[in-house]
Amino acid sequence: MPTYQTPLRDMRFAYSELFNPADIQALPGFEEVNNELVETILEEAGKFCESVLQPLNRSGDEEGCQFENGAVTTPKGFKQAYQAYCENGWGALTTNPEYGGQGLPNTVGTMVEEIICATNMSFGMYPGLTHGAYNAIEHYGTAEMKAIYLPKMVEGVWSGTMCLTEPHCGTDLGLLRTKAEPQAEGSYQITGTKIFISSGEHDLTENIIHLVLARLPDAPAGIKGISLFLVPKFLVNADASLGERNTVVCGAIEHKMGIKASSTCVMNFDAATGYLVGTPNKGMQAMFVMMNAARLGVGMQGLGISEVAYQNAVIYAKERLQGRSLKGAIYPDKPADPLVVHPDIRRMLLTMRAYTEGNRMLAVWMARQLDVSLHATDPEQQQTAEDFVALMTPIVKAFMTDCGSEIANLGMQVYGGHGFIREWGMEQFVRDARISQIYEGTNGVQALDLVGRKMPAHLGRSLRPFFHEVSEYLSAKQTDQRPEVQPFVQGLAKAFGRLQTVTAWLAEKSLGNPEEAGAAATDYLRLFALVTLAYLWLRAVEIALEKRAGDEALFYQAKLDTARFYYERLLPQTGALMSIILAGGSSLMSFNAEAF
């Protein structure tokens, strides 16, 4: 049975040492959010998730969701866990106090989300989808809609979904066929079938609020003719009490590779009553509020799986006796040495650690900027943060989930044959992690979003917050002659130079041939992410050098050693990625399609 311990010390490092927590407190509404409060929240979240959610992870995977006559039953213990989750206010952390929320920063919510994903990724899907639907309604719903639906969603007695995908269209939503017929009293009749709907039907809440993309009769063709509608499972009266059952039913649930305790549904809408959210034919604008929140949440799934896989791999590597050290027996009194003495085991463990801790720093950076973009009073500061969030959203989603899958597989490799056996738990992490690279826009689509939308948008404005910050930081560090710092400074400068070169090359080539951007997209996103982590690791190095002589010498020395591994063994990938990108896309696109 896998184990998990909330990485409170490393979370504290990312929140209050790597970045200045006073920046969060300076935002309107967050004046009371001090370090003591944040640490208490994280400690309590850890206790709840470790004691309530983590024990249900394996049993939920083995039992899965059950479907009968249109109804879905979640695994044993999930309903009680969900009730406790809501009663303890975990679903209301970052929501608006006007609707019963606690109004805490996204930075805090993001760290709690990592803990939830690490302990029970399937469980986290239910409140995660609700939070995304809440965001869309809060941004684009009418005042009446907000007053009726949001308090119930914040309380957790109603949940939410987003219904995009149809059997014939996934990423290309311009092909969707679901219809919305206007009614005399102002509602709409929604008819169509949606597939892969997470939390589309379950027994955890009284009502389920579906946000559905559909077409009005006179809608333009393609993506510009899509509207967003709110379709409740049970119709809602003016006093927020429940009325009759709406004509939306679950037709089936999917039998999946992983996250088996999360219900993934086929939803059939048969002239179901719905209500317009936002403006006609502008549904994608409203849905992207939900999708972007979901993409950050999926990034946290990758990070959560990374952490729990790493922790269990470390425990196994220290306990499992296998072979002798290449330089001779380290523990001659034992029949063999533990796995951790072997170089290749250490390569895997340090890879897992370097990516996980690096991604945690990135997650906190991203969440902080999201808070600034939503709450800053200075328009320029707000715009800069908004550009940063737009740029980093595809990177956080794609790179963190790629890492989650890679790290889970490395964890399985550390276990050897036992990793392939269910009872040890590592194979579930591998299966659960895999979907995170696919849903909410495949990672290939995230890469296309980065190079096709974020790079050229507003003449490259979204790139500036990151490029300017790293460039100014490097300029300031060129005069730092400390021998412990210079190898890192030079390593970052070289990798950042590669990113700058490739960015300029892509911008030029894409003007004449858009397929060049498509051919380079995935490699470019990874290159960008590796440079981003290098920047954060260098900042961590500076902090660790200052503090490693204190009471926590072991913690800070480990930071230095992990950073050194990252720079020497992982960051050099940027050289190969640059070569791949500059080779161009002709070897991809000139290949005869009939020869595949």
C-alpha positions in Angstrom: 0.0 0.0 0.0 1.5 3.4 -1.0 2.1 6.0 1.6 2.1 9.8 1.4 3.3 12.7 3.6 2.4 16.3 2.7 5.7 18.0 1.6 5.0 21.0 4.0 8.6 22.1 4.3 9.1 22.3 0.5 5.7 24.1 0.1 6.8 26.6 2.7 10.0 27.2 0.8 8.2 27.9 -2.4 5.6 30.1 -0.9 7.5 32.2 1.6 11.2 31.9 0.8 11.5 31.7 -3.0 8.8 34.5 -3.3 7.8 37.3 -1.0 4.5 36.5 0.7 4.0 40.2 1.4 3.2 40.6 -2.3 0.0 38.5 -1.8 -0.9 40.3 1.4 -0.6 43.6 -0.4 -3.5 42.6 -2.7 -7.0 43.9 -1.8 -8.9 41.3 0.3 -5.8 39.3 1.3 -4.4 41.5 4.0 -5.0 38.8 6.7 -3.3 36.1 4.7 0.0 35.8 6.7 2.5 32.9 6.7 1.0 31.5 9.9 -2.5 31.2 8.3 -1.1 29.7 5.1 0.9 27.1 7.1 -2.1 26.2 9.2 -4.2 25.7 6.1 -1.6 23.5 4.5 -1.1 21.4 7.6 -4.9 20.8 8.0 -5.3 20.0 4.4 -2.5 17.5 4.7 -4.1 15.9 7.7 -7.5 15.6 6.0 -6.2 14.3 2.7 -3.8 11.8 4.3 -6.4 10.4 6.7 -9.6 10.6 4.6 -8.7 10.7 0.9 -5.5 8.7 0.6 -7.0 5.5 2.2 -9.8 5.5 -0.5 -7.4 5.8 -3.4 -6.7 2.2 -4.0 -10.1 0.9 -3.0 -11.8 3.5 -5.3 -9.6 2.3 -8.2 -10.4 -1.3 -7.6 -14.2 -0.8 -7.1 -14.7 2.0 -9.7 -18.0 3.7 -10.4 -21.1 1.6 -11.0 -23.7 2.5 -13.6 -27.3 1.2 -13.6 -30.4 2.7 -15.2 -28.9 6.1 -15.8 -27.6 6.4 -12.2 -23.9 6.4 -11.1 -22.8 5.2 -7.7 -19.3 6.3 -6.6 -17.0 3.8 -4.7 -17.5 3.0 -1.1 -16.5 5.8 1.2 -16.5 8.5 -1.4 -19.9 10.0 -0.4 -18.8 10.3 3.3 -15.4 11.7 2.2 -17.1 14.3 0.0 -19.5 15.3 2.8 -16.5 15.8 5.2 -14.6 17.7 2.4 -17.5 20.1 2.1 -18.2 20.4 5.9 -14.5 21.4 6.4 -14.8 24.1 3.8 -12.1 22.8 1.4 -14.2 23.4 -1.7 -14.8 27.0 -0.6 -11.2 28.1 -0.1 -10.8 30.5 -3.0 -14.4 31.3 -3.8 -16.1 34.7 -3.3 -17.3 35.5 0.3 -20.4 37.0 -1.4 -21.5 33.4 -2.2 -20.2 31.8 1.0 -16.6 31.3 0.0 -13.5 32.0 2.1 -11.9 34.4 -0.4 -8.4 33.0 0.0 -5.7 33.5 -2.7 -5.3 31.1 -5.6 -1.8 30.5 -4.4 -3.1 28.8 -1.3 -5.8 26.9 -3.3 -3.2 25.6 -5.8 -1.0 24.1 -3.0 -4.0 22.5 -1.4 -5.0 21.1 -4.9 -1.6 19.4 -5.2 -2.2 17.6 -1.9 -5.6 16.4 -3.0 -4.3 15.2 -6.4 -1.4 13.4 -4.6 -3.7 11.5 -2.3 -6.7 10.8 -4.5 -6.7 12.2 -8.0 -10.1 10.6 -8.9 -11.8 12.2 -5.9 -10.3 15.6 -6.8 -12.1 15.5 -10.1 -15.5 16.1 -8.5 -14.8 19.4 -6.7 -12.4 20.4 -9.4 -15.0 20.4 -12.1 -17.4 22.3 -9.8 -14.8 25.0 -9.2 -14.3 25.5 -13.0 -18.1 25.8 -13.5 -18.2 28.2 -10.6 -15.6 30.4 -12.3 -17.5 30.5 -15.6 -20.8 31.4 -14.0 -19.2 34.1 -11.8 -17.6 35.7 -14.8 -20.4 35.5 -17.3 -23.6 34.5 -15.6 -26.5 37.0 -14.9 -26.9 38.4 -11.4 -29.9 36.1 -10.9 -28.0 33.1 -12.1 -25.1 33.9 -9.7 -27.4 34.4 -6.7 -29.2 31.1 -7.3 -26.4 28.7 -8.3 -23.1 29.9 -6.8 -24.0 29.6 -3.1 -25.1 26.0 -3.6 -21.9 25.2 -5.6 -19.7 26.8 -3.0 -21.4 24.9 -0.3 -20.9 21.7 -2.3 -24.5 20.5 -2.3 -24.5 21.2 -6.0 -21.7 20.2 -8.4 -20.7 21.3 -11.9 -19.4 19.9 -15.2 -18.3 21.2 -18.5 -19.8 19.5 -21.6 -17.7 20.2 -24.7 -16.7 16.9 -26.5 -19.1 15.1 -28.9 -18.6 11.7 -30.5 -17.3 13.3 -33.8 -15.4 16.3 -32.3 -12.9 16.7 -29.6 -10.3 19.5 -30.1 -12.1 20.8 -33.2 -15.2 22.2 -31.4 -16.2 24.0 -34.5 -17.7 20.7 -35.6 -20.1 20.3 -32.7 -23.8 19.6 -33.5 -25.7 20.0 -30.2 -28.6 22.4 -30.8 -30.2 25.1 -28.7 -33.8 26.1 -29.6 -35.0 29.4 -28.1 -38.2 29.2 -26.0 -40.8 31.9 -25.6 -40.1 32.4 -21.9 -36.4 33.0 -22.5 -35.0 29.5 -21.9 -33.6 27.1 -24.5 -34.1 23.5 -25.4 -30.8 21.7 -25.6 -30.5 18.6 -27.7 -27.4 16.5 -28.4 -24.9 14.0 -27.0 -21.7 14.8 -25.1 -19.0 12.3 -24.3 -16.1 12.1 -21.9 -18.0 14.3 -19.3 -16.1 14.1 -16.0 -18.5 14.0 -13.0 -21.5 14.1 -15.4 -23.5 11.8 -13.1 -22.8 10.7 -9.6 -24.4 10.3 -6.1 -22.3 13.0 -4.2 -24.6 16.0 -4.6 -28.3 16.9 -4.8 -27.9 18.6 -8.2 -25.4 18.7 -11.0 -25.0 21.9 -13.1 -23.9 21.2 -16.6 -22.3 24.0 -18.7 -23.0 22.9 -22.3 -21.7 24.2 -25.6 -24.4 24.3 -28.3 -25.5 26.1 -31.4 -28.4 28.5 -31.9 -30.5 28.0 -35.0 -29.0 31.1 -36.7 -25.5 30.6 -35.5 -22.5 31.2 -37.8 -20.6 28.1 -38.9 -17.5 26.9 -37.0 -16.1 28.1 -33.7 -17.7 31.5 -34.0 -21.2 30.1 -33.8 -21.0 28.4 -30.4 -23.0 29.5 -27.3 -22.7 28.4 -23.7 -25.8 27.2 -21.7 -26.4 26.2 -18.1 -28.4 23.0 -17.9 -29.2 21.7 -14.4 -29.9 18.0 -13.7 -32.9 19.1 -11.7 -34.7 22.3 -12.6 -34.3 25.1 -10.0 -37.0 27.2 -8.6 -36.7 31.0 -7.9 -36.0 30.2 -4.2 -33.2 27.8 -5.2 -35.3 24.8 -4.2 -35.2 21.8 -6.6 -38.0 21.3 -9.1 -38.6 18.4 -11.6 -35.9 16.3 -13.2 -34.6 17.9 -16.4 -34.4 15.8 -19.6 -30.6 15.2 -19.4 -29.5 11.7 -18.6 -26.3 9.6 -18.4 -26.3 7.0 -21.2 -23.2 5.2 -20.1 -19.9 5.5 -18.2 -16.5 4.8 -19.8 -14.3 1.9 -18.7 -11.0 3.6 -18.4 -7.3 2.9 -18.0 -7.1 5.1 -14.8 -9.0 7.5 -12.5 -11.6 4.8 -12.3 -13.3 6.3 -9.2 -14.1 9.4 -11.3 -17.3 9.0 -13.4 -16.6 9.7 -17.0 -20.0 9.9 -18.7 -21.9 9.9 -22.0 -24.6 12.6 -21.4 -27.7 12.7 -23.6 -29.6 16.0 -23.7 -33.2 15.6 -25.1 -34.8 19.0 -25.4 -33.4 19.7 -21.9 -34.1 23.1 -20.4 -31.1 25.4 -20.5 -30.2 29.0 -19.9 -27.8 31.2 -21.9 -24.5 32.1 -20.1 -23.0 35.2 -21.5 -23.5 36.4 -25.1 -25.0 34.4 -28.0 -22.3 32.9 -30.2 -19.6 33.8 -27.7 -19.6 30.6 -25.8 -16.0 29.8 -26.2 -15.0 33.0 -24.5 -17.0 32.0 -21.5 -15.9 28.3 -21.6 -12.2 29.3 -21.8 -12.5 30.8 -18.3 -13.4 27.3 -17.2 -11.0 25.5 -19.4 -8.0 27.6 -18.3 -8.9 26.9 -14.6 -9.1 23.3 -15.5 -5.8 23.3 -17.3 -4.1 24.7 -14.2 -5.9 22.0 -12.1 -4.6 19.3 -14.5 -1.1 20.6 -14.1 -1.5 20.1 -10.3 -2.6 16.5 -11.0 0.8 16.0 -12.7 2.6 17.5 -9.8 0.6 15.6 -7.2 1.3 12.2 -8.9 5.0 13.2 -9.2 5.3 13.9 -5.5 3.5 10.7 -4.3 5.4 8.5 -6.8 8.7 10.1 -5.7 8.0 9.5 -2.1 7.2 5.9 -2.5 10.1 5.2 -4.8 12.5 6.7 -2.2 11.1 4.5 0.6 11.4 1.4 -1.6 14.9 2.3 -2.8 16.1 2.6 0.8 14.5 -0.6 2.1 14.9 -3.0 -0.8 18.1 -5.0 -0.6 19.4 -5.9 -4.0 23.0 -6.4 -5.2 26.2 -4.8 -3.9 27.5 -1.3 -4.5 29.9 -1.1 -7.5 32.7 0.0 -5.2 32.2 -2.7 -2.7 29.7 -3.6 0.0 28.3 -0.6 1.8 26.5 -2.7 4.4 28.6 -5.9 4.7 26.5 -7.1 7.7 23.5 -7.4 5.4 22.9 -9.9 2.6 22.9 -7.1 0.0 23.0 -3.3 -0.2 19.8 -1.2 -0.6 18.9 -0.1 -4.1 19.7 3.5 -3.3 23.5 2.8 -3.5 23.3 2.2 -7.3 24.0 5.0 -9.7 21.1 4.3 -12.0 18.6 4.3 -9.1 20.0 7.6 -7.9 19.6 8.9 -11.5 15.9 8.1 -11.5 15.3 9.4 -7.9 17.1 12.7 -8.6 15.3 13.1 -11.9 12.0 12.7 -10.1 13.0 15.1 -7.3 14.4 17.8 -9.5 11.3 17.9 -11.8 8.9 17.7 -8.8 10.4 20.5 -6.7 11.0 22.6 -9.8 7.4 22.3 -10.9 6.2 23.1 -7.4 8.1 26.4 -7.6 6.6 27.0 -11.1 3.1 26.3 -9.7 3.4 28.8 -6.9 4.9 31.4 -9.3 2.0 30.9 -11.7 -0.7 31.0 -8.9 0.8 34.2 -7.5 0.6 35.9 -10.9 -3.0 34.6 -11.3 -3.8 36.3 -8.0 -2.2 39.6 -9.2 -4.0 39.4 -12.5 -7.3 39.1 -10.7 -6.8 41.5 -7.7 -4.1 44.1 -8.4 -5.3 47.7 -8.6 -2.5 48.9 -10.8 -3.6 48.3 -14.4 -0.1 47.8 -15.7 0.8 45.3 -13.0 -2.5 43.5 -13.7 -1.9 43.4 -17.4 1.7 42.1 -17.0 0.4 39.3 -14.7 -2.4 38.4 -17.1 0.1 38.1 -19.9 2.3 35.9 -17.8 -0.6 33.6 -16.9 -1.7 33.4 -20.5 1.8 32.4 -21.6 2.4 29.9 -18.8 -1.0 28.1 -18.8 -0.1 25.7 -21.7 3.4 25.2 -20.2 2.1 24.3 -16.8 -0.6 22.0 -18.2 1.6 20.2 -20.7 5.0 20.1 -18.9 3.8 19.2 -15.5 1.6 16.4 -16.8 4.4 15.1 -19.0 6.6 15.1 -15.9 3.9 13.4 -13.9 3.7 10.5 -16.3 7.5 10.3 -16.7 8.0 10.3 -13.0 5.4 7.7 -12.3 7.0 5.5 -14.8 10.4 6.1 -13.2 8.9 5.2 -9.9 7.7 1.9 -11.4 11.2 1.3 -12.7 12.7 1.8 -9.3 10.4 -0.9 -8.0 11.3 -3.3 -10.8 8.9 -6.2 -11.1 7.0 -5.2 -8.0 6.1 -1.9 -9.6 4.1 -3.8 -12.2 2.1 -5.5 -9.5 -1.1 -3.8 -8.3 -0.6 -4.3 -4.5 2.4 -2.0 -4.4 0.4 0.9 -5.8 2.8 2.3 -8.3 1.1 1.0 -11.3 -2.1 2.9 -10.4 0.0 6.2 -10.4 1.2 5.3 -13.9 -2.4 4.7 -15.1 -3.9 7.7 -13.4 -1.2 10.1 -14.6 -1.7 9.1 -18.3 -5.0 10.9 -18.8 -3.6 14.2 -17.6 -1.6 14.5 -20.8 -4.8 14.1 -22.9 -7.8 15.8 -21.4 -8.4 19.6 -21.2 -6.6 19.8 -24.6 -3.9 17.3 -25.4 -0.3 18.3 -24.7 0.3 18.7 -28.4 -2.6 21.1 -28.5 -1.1 23.0 -25.6 2.1 23.3 -27.5 0.3 24.6 -30.6 -1.5 27.1 -28.3 1.9 28.3 -27.1 3.5 28.8 -30.5 0.4 29.6 -32.5 -1.5 32.0 -30.2 0.6 33.1 -27.2 3.8 33.8 -29.0 2.4 36.1 -31.7 -0.4 37.6 -29.7 -0.2 41.4 -29.3 3.1 41.4 -31.2 4.7 39.1 -28.6 3.5 40.9 -25.5 2.8 37.7 -23.6 6.5 36.7 -23.9 7.8 39.9 -22.3 7.1 39.3 -18.6 9.1 36.1 -18.6 11.9 37.2 -21.1 12.4 40.5 -19.4 12.5 39.1 -15.9 15.1 36.4 -16.8 17.2 38.8 -18.9 17.3 41.4 -16.1 18.1 38.7 -13.5 21.0 37.3 -15.6 22.4 40.8 -16.2 22.4 41.4 -12.4 24.2 38.1 -11.8 27.0 38.5 -14.3 28.9 40.4 -11.7 28.3 37.9 -9.0 31.8 36.2 -8.7 30.8 33.6 -6.0 32.3 30.3 -7.3 29.2 28.5 -6.1 26.9 30.6 -8.2 28.7 31.2 -11.5 28.2 27.7 -12.9 24.5 28.1 -12.5 24.5 31.6 -13.9 26.4 30.4 -17.0 24.2 27.4 -17.4 21.0 29.5 -17.3 22.5 32.1 -19.7 23.4 29.4 -22.2 20.0 27.7 -22.0 18.1 31.1 -22.1 20.2 32.1 -25.1 19.0 28.9 -26.9 15.4 29.8 -26.0 15.8 33.3 -27.4 17.4 32.0 -30.6 14.7 29.4 -31.2 11.9 31.9 -30.4 13.2 34.4 -33.0 13.7 31.6 -35.6 10.2 30.3 -35.1 8.7 33.7 -35.3 10.4 34.3 -38.7 9.8 30.8 -40.2 6.2 30.6 -39.2 5.4 33.7 -41.2 6.3 31.9 -44.4 5.2 28.4 -43.4 2.8 27.8 -40.5 3.7 24.1 -40.4 7.2 25.0 -39.1 5.5 26.2 -35.9 3.5 23.0 -35.7 6.5 20.8 -36.2 8.5 22.6 -33.5 5.7 23.2 -31.0 6.1 20.2 -28.6 9.9 20.6 -28.5 9.6 24.3 -28.0 7.3 24.0 -25.1 9.6 21.6 -23.4 12.6 23.8 -24.0 10.7 26.8 -22.6 9.7 24.8 -19.5 13.3 23.5 -18.9 14.6 27.1 -19.0 11.8 28.3 -16.7 12.8 25.6 -14.1 16.4 26.5 -14.5 15.6 30.1 -13.6 13.7 29.0 -10.5 16.4 26.6 -9.5 19.0 29.3 -9.6 16.9 31.5 -7.4 16.6 28.5 -5.0 20.4 28.1 -5.0 20.9 31.7 -3.9 18.5 31.2 -0.9 20.1 27.8 0.0 23.6 29.3 -0.1 22.6 31.9 2.5 20.8 29.5 4.8 22.7 26.2 4.6 24.8 26.9 7.7 21.8 27.2 9.9 19.6 24.6 11.7 18.2 23.2 8.5 21.5 22.6 6.8 20.4 19.3 5.4 17.3 20.8 3.7 19.3 23.6 2.1 22.2 21.4 1.1 19.7 19.1 -0.6 18.4 22.1 -2.6 21.9 22.9 -3.8 22.6 19.3 -4.7 19.3 18.9 -6.5 19.9 22.1 -8.4 23.3 20.9 -9.5 21.8 17.6 -10.7 19.2 19.5 -12.7 21.8 21.8 -14.3 24.2 19.0 -15.2 21.9 16.1 -16.1 18.5 17.6 -17.2 19.0 21.2 -18.5 21.4 20.0 -21.3 18.3 18.7 -23.0 17.9 22.2 -24.2 20.8 21.8 -26.6 19.3 18.8 -28.3 15.9 20.4 -28.4 17.3 23.5 -30.1 19.0 21.3 -32.8 15.7 19.4 -33.4 13.7 22.7 -33.8 16.3 24.3 -36.1 16.3 21.2 -38.3 12.9 22.3 -39.4 9.7 20.4 -40.2 10.6 19.1 -43.7 11.4 15.5 -42.5 7.9 15.4 -40.9 5.8 17.0 -43.7 7.6 15.7 -46.8 7.0 12.1 -45.8 4.5 10.4 -48.1 1.2 10.0 -46.2 0.5 6.8 -48.1 3.6 5.2 -46.7 2.4 5.3 -43.1 
